[in-house]
Amino acid sequence: MLKQYFIIFLVLGLIGCKDIQKSPSLNLDIKPKLNINYAKGFEINYFESYKVITLNNPWPGADVVFKYALIEENAILPTSEKFDAIIKIPVSKVVVTSTTHIPSLEMLGASEALVGFPNLDYISSETTRKRINDGKITELGKNEDMNTEVLIDLSPNLVVGFAVDGNNSALSTIEKTGIPVVYNSDWTETTPLGKAEWIKFFGAFFNKEKLADSIFNNIENQYNVAKQSASKAGVKPNVLSGAMYRDIWYLPQGNSWAAQLINDANGNYLWNDSKGTGSLSLNLESVLDKAQAADFWIGPGQFTSLEQMTETHSVYSEFDAFKESNVYSFTNKKGATGGVLYYELAPNRPDIVLKDIIKILHPELLPAHELYFFSHLE
C-alpha cells in the first residue's frame, strides 16, 4: 500500500481504459479558438456546429489517438463514424473517476453536475463532501471494478475515466450501453502548468471555455510571479525527497513535475540530473551518500511525524534535514474521510504548491504566505 502512495505522489494517479484502433484523421477546415500552451496530451478544435477534443497521449506509450465530438442538442454531425465518442453539450450529469477531476468541476461552477464517483472517501473538498452527505453523489465502488449497474441507472451524459493501458472491462461495459466515455490523461503531463491546463478540457464539456481560460491564466500568472520571486534568493538549498518502501527508496526523477516545482522554487533537487518523469528506485546507501547533508526534506512519503519515521526506519535520523527538523510533508492535510488534499488539488493549483515550497526554502521571500498543502513535521 505504501508503495502505491509513492507512485501516486510522483505521477499523481493511475487507473483503466480499453483497446481501440487509431481514429481516422479529419479532413475538415479547423478553426482553433482555444490555445493550449503547456499541456501536451490534448487539443481542442472548433467547427461550425461542433468541437473536437483530440487526446494524444491517453496513457504512457500509447499508440492510439482518441477523438471526441462535442455537439449542441440540435446540431448535426456529418462524420460521426470518425469519433470515439459523441457527447451532447453542455453536459448536465457527469461521472468522474479521479479526485484530480473534482477541483476543475468546482472552479468551473459545474460541481452540481457530478452524480457519481468511485471511492467517495478519497474526496477531500468540503464543497463536494457536502453534496455527498446530502445524497447527491452516488458511491460507485472501486475504480478498477466500478459498479456498472449503479452507474448505468444514474444515466450520466458523460463518464470521464483515466487509464494505465487499454484494458478496462467496466468502462467497456458502460460504452456498450451508449453512455459516452472519454479519457483524461492529466496525470501524464510532466510540467506543473501542463497539469493545471486540463481545466480547459473540462471547460469544453460545459461550454465554459472562457471561464476555464481565465482561471488558468490566473494560475499561470501566480505561478510565474512566485517563480520570479524565488529566483531572487541568495542561496539555493539542497533538497531530498521520498522515502523507503521496504528496502527501496522511491523519489522523483529529474524531469518529473515534483522535481520541477523544487527547481522553480530555487531549490537544488539532488537528483535533478536524472532522466525520466516518474520515480527512481534506489538503495539506501546511495541516497544516504548523496543526501545525508541535504538542507531540506520535502515529501517523505506518507509519514506524518518524525517519530513515525524513526519507528519505521531508524536510519532516517542520520540525515541532517531530519536532525535539524527541516522535514515537510503534505500528508497531514486530509479531508473529513481521510482523503489527502494534495492528491486532489495540487495538480490543479501548482501556484499554491510552488508558494509552499518557496516558503519552506526561502521564507523571507513570501512573509505573508501560510503553508497550504505542506506542514512541518514535529
C-alpha positions in Angstrom: 0.0 0.0 0.0 2.8 2.4 0.9 4.5 1.8 -2.5 1.2 2.7 -4.2 1.1 6.1 -2.4 4.7 6.8 -3.5 3.7 6.2 -7.1 0.7 8.5 -6.7 2.9 11.2 -5.3 5.3 11.0 -8.2 3.0 10.7 -11.1 -0.3 11.6 -9.4 -2.6 9.0 -10.5 -3.2 5.8 -12.5 -6.1 3.5 -13.5 -8.1 1.9 -16.5 -9.3 2.1 -20.4 -9.8 -0.1 -23.5 -8.1 -1.2 -26.7 -9.2 0.7 -29.7 -7.9 1.3 -33.2 -6.5 4.7 -34.1 -9.2 7.1 -35.3 -9.1 8.3 -38.9 -7.8 11.9 -39.4 -10.3 14.6 -40.0 -10.2 16.3 -43.4 -12.0 19.5 -42.4 -11.2 23.1 -42.1 -10.2 23.5 -38.5 -10.8 26.8 -36.7 -8.8 26.9 -33.5 -10.3 29.1 -30.8 -8.6 28.0 -27.6 -4.9 28.0 -27.1 -3.3 25.1 -25.2 0.1 26.3 -24.2 1.5 23.8 -21.7 -0.5 20.6 -21.8 0.8 18.1 -24.4 -2.0 15.5 -24.0 -5.0 17.2 -25.7 -6.1 19.8 -28.1 -9.4 21.4 -28.9 -10.6 22.4 -32.4 -13.8 24.2 -33.4 -16.0 23.7 -36.4 -19.2 25.4 -37.5 -21.6 23.2 -35.4 -19.4 21.2 -33.1 -15.9 21.0 -31.5 -13.4 18.2 -31.3 -11.1 17.2 -28.4 -8.2 15.1 -29.5 -6.4 13.0 -26.9 -2.8 12.5 -27.9 -1.4 10.5 -25.0 -4.1 8.6 -23.2 -1.5 6.6 -21.2 2.3 6.3 -21.4 3.5 4.5 -24.5 0.0 4.5 -26.1 -0.1 4.2 -29.9 -3.7 5.4 -30.2 -5.3 8.8 -30.6 -8.9 9.4 -29.3 -11.2 11.9 -30.9 -14.3 13.1 -29.2 -17.0 15.2 -30.8 -18.9 17.7 -28.6 -22.2 18.8 -30.2 -25.1 21.0 -29.2 -28.5 19.5 -28.7 -29.8 20.1 -32.2 -26.6 20.2 -34.2 -25.9 17.7 -37.0 -22.6 15.9 -37.0 -21.7 14.9 -40.6 -18.9 12.5 -39.8 -20.0 10.6 -36.6 -18.3 7.4 -37.6 -14.9 9.0 -37.2 -15.2 9.7 -33.5 -14.6 7.5 -30.4 -17.4 9.3 -28.5 -20.1 11.8 -29.3 -21.2 14.0 -26.3 -24.2 16.3 -26.2 -23.2 19.6 -24.6 -23.5 21.3 -22.2 -23.2 18.2 -20.0 -25.7 18.2 -17.1 -24.8 14.8 -15.4 -21.3 13.5 -15.2 -19.3 10.7 -13.5 -15.6 11.3 -13.0 -13.2 8.8 -11.6 -10.2 10.7 -10.2 -10.1 13.2 -7.3 -8.0 15.4 -9.5 -11.1 16.0 -11.7 -13.1 17.4 -8.7 -11.4 20.8 -8.5 -11.9 21.5 -12.2 -15.7 21.0 -11.8 -15.8 23.2 -8.7 -13.7 26.0 -10.2 -15.9 26.0 -13.3 -19.1 26.1 -11.2 -20.1 22.7 -12.6 -19.9 20.6 -9.4 -23.7 20.3 -9.4 -23.3 18.0 -12.5 -21.4 15.4 -10.6 -23.7 12.4 -9.9 -21.3 9.5 -9.2 -17.8 8.7 -8.2 -15.8 5.6 -7.2 -14.3 5.6 -3.6 -16.1 8.6 -2.3 -14.0 8.6 0.9 -11.0 9.8 -1.2 -12.7 13.1 -1.9 -11.4 15.9 0.3 -13.2 19.0 -0.9 -15.7 20.4 1.7 -18.0 21.6 -1.1 -18.2 18.2 -2.7 -18.4 16.3 0.6 -21.5 18.3 1.5 -23.1 17.1 -1.7 -22.1 13.6 -0.8 -23.6 13.9 2.6 -26.8 15.3 1.1 -27.1 12.1 -1.0 -26.5 13.9 -4.3 -23.4 11.9 -5.4 -23.6 8.1 -5.6 -20.8 5.7 -4.5 -19.7 3.5 -7.4 -17.3 1.2 -5.6 -13.7 0.6 -6.6 -12.2 2.5 -9.5 -10.8 -0.6 -11.2 -14.1 -2.5 -10.6 -16.9 0.0 -10.7 -20.5 -1.0 -10.1 -21.6 -0.5 -13.7 -25.3 -1.3 -12.9 -25.5 1.6 -10.4 -23.7 3.9 -12.8 -26.0 3.0 -15.7 -29.0 3.7 -13.5 -27.6 7.2 -12.9 -27.9 7.9 -16.7 -25.0 10.3 -16.9 -24.3 12.3 -20.1 -20.6 11.6 -19.7 -18.1 9.3 -17.9 -14.6 10.6 -17.5 -12.1 7.8 -16.9 -8.3 7.6 -17.0 -6.0 4.7 -17.9 -2.8 2.9 -17.4 -3.2 0.8 -20.5 -6.0 -0.1 -22.9 -7.9 -2.6 -20.8 -10.8 -1.8 -18.5 -13.8 -4.1 -18.6 -16.1 -1.7 -16.5 -15.6 1.2 -18.9 -16.1 -1.1 -21.9 -19.4 -2.3 -20.4 -20.5 1.3 -19.9 -19.6 2.3 -23.5 -21.7 -0.6 -24.8 -24.8 0.9 -23.2 -24.4 4.1 -25.2 -23.1 6.3 -22.4 -20.2 8.3 -23.7 -16.8 7.5 -22.1 -13.8 9.8 -22.5 -10.3 9.6 -21.1 -8.5 12.3 -19.2 -4.7 11.9 -19.1 -3.8 15.0 -17.0 -1.5 12.8 -14.9 0.8 12.0 -17.8 1.7 15.7 -18.1 5.3 16.4 -16.9 5.0 20.1 -16.0 3.1 21.8 -13.3 1.3 24.2 -15.6 0.7 21.4 -18.1 -1.4 19.5 -15.5 -3.3 22.6 -14.4 -4.2 23.5 -18.0 -6.5 20.5 -18.2 -9.2 22.7 -16.7 -9.7 23.7 -20.3 -10.5 20.1 -21.2 -13.4 20.1 -18.7 -14.5 23.6 -19.7 -15.3 22.4 -23.2 -17.9 19.9 -22.0 -19.8 22.7 -20.2 -19.3 25.5 -22.8 -17.2 27.3 -20.2 -14.0 27.7 -22.2 -13.7 31.4 -21.5 -14.0 30.8 -17.7 -11.5 27.9 -17.9 -9.1 30.1 -19.8 -9.5 32.9 -17.3 -9.0 30.6 -14.3 -5.9 29.0 -15.9 -4.4 32.4 -16.8 -4.7 33.5 -13.2 -2.9 30.3 -12.0 -0.2 30.7 -14.6 0.3 34.3 -13.6 0.5 33.5 -9.9 2.9 30.6 -10.7 5.3 32.8 -12.8 5.2 35.7 -10.3 6.2 33.2 -7.5 8.9 31.6 -9.6 10.4 35.1 -10.4 10.4 35.9 -6.7 12.2 32.7 -5.9 14.9 33.4 -8.5 16.0 36.4 -6.3 17.0 34.1 -3.4 20.7 34.4 -2.5 21.1 30.7 -1.6 19.9 27.5 -3.3 19.5 24.9 -0.6 19.9 21.1 -1.3 16.7 19.2 -1.2 15.9 15.5 -0.6 12.6 13.8 -1.4 10.8 10.5 -1.0 11.4 7.7 1.5 11.7 3.9 1.7 9.2 1.2 1.0 10.7 -1.9 2.4 14.3 -1.7 1.3 13.8 0.6 -1.8 13.9 4.4 -1.7 11.5 5.9 -4.1 11.9 9.6 -5.2 11.0 11.8 -8.2 13.1 11.6 -11.3 14.8 14.8 -12.6 12.2 15.6 -15.3 9.2 15.0 -13.1 6.7 17.7 -12.2 7.7 17.3 -8.5 11.4 18.0 -9.4 10.4 21.0 -11.5 8.5 22.5 -8.6 11.6 22.3 -6.4 13.7 23.8 -9.1 11.3 26.6 -9.8 11.3 27.4 -6.1 15.1 27.9 -6.5 16.0 24.7 -4.6 18.7 22.2 -5.7 16.9 18.9 -6.0 19.8 16.5 -5.6 18.6 14.1 -8.4 17.8 16.9 -10.8 20.2 15.4 -13.4 18.4 12.0 -13.5 16.4 11.3 -16.7 12.7 10.5 -16.7 9.4 11.8 -15.4 8.4 9.1 -13.0 10.2 7.7 -9.9 13.7 6.4 -9.2 14.2 3.2 -7.2 17.4 3.4 -5.2 19.1 1.6 -2.4 19.5 3.3 1.0 23.3 3.5 0.7 23.2 5.6 -2.4 20.6 8.0 -1.0 22.5 8.4 2.3 25.7 9.0 0.5 24.2 11.8 -1.7 21.7 13.4 0.6 22.8 13.0 4.2 23.8 16.6 4.3 20.7 17.9 2.4 19.2 21.1 3.9 15.6 20.1 3.5 13.5 17.0 3.1 10.3 17.6 1.2 7.7 14.9 0.7 8.9 12.0 2.9 6.3 9.5 1.7 3.2 9.0 3.9 4.9 9.9 7.2 3.1 12.3 9.4 5.7 12.8 12.2 9.4 12.4 12.8 8.7 9.8 15.5 6.7 7.7 13.0 9.7 7.9 10.6 12.3 6.6 13.1 9.9 3.9 14.3 9.8 2.6 10.7 13.5 3.1 9.8 15.9 4.4 12.4 18.3 5.4 9.6 16.1 8.4 8.8 17.5 10.1 11.9 21.0 10.1 10.3 20.0 12.7 7.7 20.9 16.3 8.6 17.5 17.6 7.4 15.9 15.2 10.0 18.3 16.3 12.7 17.6 20.0 12.0 13.8 19.4 11.9 13.6 20.5 8.2 11.2 17.8 7.1 7.9 18.8 5.4 5.1 16.6 4.3 1.7 17.0 2.6 0.1 14.0 4.2 -1.3 15.8 7.3 -3.8 17.8 5.4 -6.8 15.5 4.9 -10.5 15.7 4.2 -13.2 14.5 6.6 -13.0 10.9 5.4 -9.2 10.6 5.1 -8.6 11.7 1.5 -5.3 13.6 1.1 -5.9 17.1 -0.1 -2.6 17.2 -2.0 -3.5 14.4 -4.3 -6.8 16.0 -5.2 -6.0 19.7 -5.5 -2.2 20.1 -6.1 -2.2 19.2 -9.8 -4.8 21.8 -10.3 -3.1 24.5 -8.2 0.6 24.3 -8.8 0.9 28.0 -8.0 0.0 27.2 -4.4 2.3 24.2 -4.3 5.2 26.4 -5.6 4.5 29.1 -3.0 4.5 26.5 -0.3 7.9 25.2 -1.4 9.3 28.7 -1.7 8.0 29.4 1.9 9.9 26.3 3.1 13.2 27.0 1.3 13.1 30.9 1.3 10.6 32.1 4.0 11.8 35.6 3.7 10.6 35.9 0.1 6.9 35.2 1.0 6.4 36.5 4.5 2.6 36.7 4.2 2.1 33.2 2.8 1.0 30.4 5.1 1.7 26.8 4.2 -1.4 25.3 2.5 -0.5 21.8 1.4 2.6 21.1 3.4 3.2 21.0 7.1 6.3 20.9 9.2 6.8 17.5 10.8 7.3 17.6 14.5 
